[in-house]
Amino acid sequence: MSSRNLDDAVYQMKAFIQELIRRAWLELRIKVIVVSVMRTYLEQVALFAQGRQTIEEVNIARKKAGMLPLPSELNHKVTWTLVSKHIINLLDDDPTNDKSKAVDIGIIDKNGKYRGDEKADVNEDNVYDYQQVGELGMKLALELEYDIIWGGDKRSKFKGKDPSHWEMAI
C-alpha cells in the first residue's frame, strides 16, 4: 500500500514538493524525484525492523505488511522511528489521518540512476546535492509560509540524519 504518489500527501506537502522539484532543476540542475509518500503502520514496523533485527525477522514483518522479502545485504537501518508522518490511517474517523504529512525525495544522476548517498554531487559543483536541495527547500518553505521540517537540518529533531526527508511540523 505504500505510495510515491503526491496525491497521497496533504495539500501543502504536495504543493511544496512539486515546487521544490521544479526549482531544484531550474536553479541547481538537480533532478529530484519522490521516493516515498505514504505507508501503513505495518510497513513502518517492517522498515523499522531493518538493521535492528535478523533478516528472517525483517522478512516476516515485511510479509505481514505485504512487502517483498529483503536480501540480507540490504538489512540496514532505513528509518529512525515508528512514529512517522508517512503513516496514514483510513480506519479511524479523523480525515486528517487519510493523507501523508511527509515525503521522502531522491536525486537522479545524469544516467537516470537514483543516488541515495547524502554526499552525491550530480551537478558537479563540489557541494552535496541533498544539502543544496535542503537549503533551497528551507527557503521555499519560508517563502510559502509553510511550517515544514527538513530531515537534514541539524537543528531539527532529526539532527541532520535524514536529508531526503520532509515533513509538516504539525
C-alpha positions in Angstrom: 0.0 0.0 0.0 3.0 2.4 0.3 3.0 5.1 -2.3 5.1 7.5 -4.3 2.1 9.5 -5.4 2.0 13.1 -4.2 -1.8 12.9 -4.3 -1.5 10.8 -1.2 0.1 13.8 0.7 -1.7 16.7 2.4 -2.2 19.6 0.0 0.6 21.8 1.5 3.1 19.0 1.3 2.2 18.1 -2.3 2.4 21.8 -3.4 5.7 22.2 -1.6 7.4 19.1 -3.0 6.2 19.9 -6.6 7.7 23.4 -6.3 10.9 22.0 -4.7 11.3 19.6 -7.6 10.8 22.4 -10.2 13.2 24.8 -8.5 15.8 22.2 -7.8 16.0 21.6 -11.6 15.8 25.2 -12.6 18.2 26.7 -10.0 20.5 23.8 -9.2 20.3 21.5 -12.2 19.5 18.7 -9.8 16.7 16.2 -10.8 14.6 15.3 -7.8 12.1 12.5 -7.6 9.6 11.4 -5.0 10.7 8.2 -3.2 8.1 7.7 -0.5 4.8 9.4 0.4 2.5 7.3 2.5 2.9 4.0 4.4 0.7 1.8 6.6 1.8 1.2 10.2 2.7 -2.4 9.3 5.0 -1.1 6.6 6.6 1.3 9.0 7.2 -1.5 11.5 8.8 -3.6 8.8 11.1 -0.7 7.8 12.0 0.0 11.4 13.0 -3.7 11.9 15.6 -3.3 9.2 19.1 -3.2 10.6 17.7 -3.9 14.1 16.5 -7.5 13.7 17.7 -10.6 11.8 16.9 -10.8 8.1 14.4 -13.6 8.9 12.5 -11.4 11.4 12.6 -8.5 9.0 11.2 -10.6 6.2 8.4 -11.9 8.4 7.5 -8.3 9.2 7.7 -7.4 5.5 5.4 -10.3 4.6 2.8 -9.2 7.1 2.9 -5.7 5.6 2.5 -7.1 2.0 6.1 -6.2 1.1 8.6 -8.2 -0.9 11.4 -10.0 1.0 14.7 -8.2 1.5 18.1 -9.7 0.7 20.4 -9.9 3.7 22.9 -7.4 2.2 20.2 -4.7 2.4 19.3 -5.3 6.0 20.4 -1.9 7.3 18.6 0.9 9.1 16.3 3.0 6.8 14.1 4.7 9.3 14.7 6.1 12.8 11.1 6.0 14.2 7.9 4.0 14.5 6.0 7.3 14.7 6.3 8.5 11.2 4.3 11.2 9.5 4.3 9.0 6.4 1.8 6.7 8.2 -1.9 7.1 7.2 -4.9 5.6 8.9 -8.0 5.2 6.8 -9.8 3.2 9.5 -10.3 5.9 12.1 -12.9 8.7 11.9 -10.3 11.5 11.6 -10.0 12.7 8.0 -6.6 14.4 8.8 -5.1 11.0 9.1 -6.1 10.0 5.5 -3.1 11.7 3.8 0.6 11.6 4.5 2.3 14.6 6.2 5.8 13.6 5.0 7.6 13.0 1.7 11.0 11.5 1.0 12.8 12.6 -2.1 15.7 11.2 -4.1 18.3 12.6 -6.5 18.8 11.2 -10.0 22.1 11.3 -11.8 22.8 12.1 -15.5 22.4 8.3 -16.3 18.9 8.2 -14.6 20.3 6.3 -11.6 18.9 7.0 -8.1 21.5 8.5 -5.8 20.6 8.0 -2.1 24.1 8.8 -0.9 23.9 12.1 1.0 27.3 13.1 -0.4 26.0 12.9 -4.0 27.1 15.7 -6.3 25.4 15.1 -9.6 25.6 18.7 -10.7 29.4 18.6 -10.1 29.6 21.9 -8.2 31.6 20.4 -5.3 28.6 20.9 -2.9 26.5 17.9 -1.7 23.2 17.9 -3.7 21.0 16.9 -0.7 22.4 19.8 1.2 21.7 22.2 -1.7 18.2 20.9 -2.2 17.6 21.1 1.6 18.7 24.7 1.8 16.6 25.5 -1.2 13.6 23.8 0.4 14.0 25.6 3.7 14.0 29.0 1.8 10.9 27.8 -0.2 9.1 26.8 3.0 9.6 30.3 4.4 8.6 31.9 1.1 5.4 29.8 1.0 4.8 30.3 4.8 4.6 26.5 5.2 5.7 25.0 8.5 7.8 22.2 7.0 10.8 20.5 8.6 13.8 19.2 6.6 15.4 16.0 8.0 18.8 17.2 7.0 18.6 20.3 9.2 20.9 19.8 12.2 18.6 22.0 14.3 15.6 19.7 13.6 14.5 16.7 15.6 16.4 14.6 13.1 19.7 16.3 13.9 20.6 16.3 10.2 20.4 12.5 9.9 17.7 12.2 7.1 18.5 14.7 4.3 15.9 13.1 1.9 13.0 13.6 4.4 10.5 16.5 4.5 7.5 16.7 6.9 4.9 19.0 8.2 5.7 20.4 11.6 2.2 19.9 12.8 
